[in-house]
Amino acid sequence: QVQLVESGGGLVQAGGSLRLSCAASESISSINAMGWYRQAPGKQRELVTTITSGGSTNYADSVKGRFTISRDNAKNTVYLQMNSLKFEDTAVYYCYARKVKPIWTSWGQGTQVTVSS
């Protein structure tokens, strides 16, 4: 099973930017989809964005126009560029990877993003 390690979280002022990284332990070329979920204290996990092996992307309405997901197959890494951050973006962000055949899902340990007002 692929191991995922997130990094890049931290404290940022509202309106600022952060870039999260998700490093995989093996090739990500054959992984059908990778992306990011987030979870704030006391709230349910929320899907933020997904990128497929073919490069298609999808974003939650709350982050459209502000967040950008990308992948670098040579580095086995997925990135999440977060711009114009809002207080409501404060959460632990989790990287995930999903295969369809066979079906499995892998999760990173999470990285904290805190946006101050």
C-alpha positions, 0 to 999 in steps of 0.5 A: 500500500502506498504511504503518503506524507503531507507537509507545508501546513502552518499559520497564515494570515487571511488573504495569504497563501500556502502550498501543501505537498503530498509525497508518495512512497512509490510511483503515482502514475498508476493511481487513478485519483489523488487529492485532499480532504480537510477536517475542522474540529467538531466537523465532518471530513470534507472533500476539497479537490481531486486530480485523476491520472489523466489530469482532470480536476475537481474542486469543492465550490468553497475553494474554486478559484482559490485552490489549485491541485497539481501532480508531479509524477517524476517526484511522486508528489501531489501539491495543493496551492492555496491562495486567498486563504480564509479563516474558514479554511482552517482545518487539518488537511489530509492527502489521499490516493485512490485506486479503482482496480483493485479498489483501495484508498490510502491516507496521509497523517494530515497537516494543520492549516491555521488561518488567522483573521 
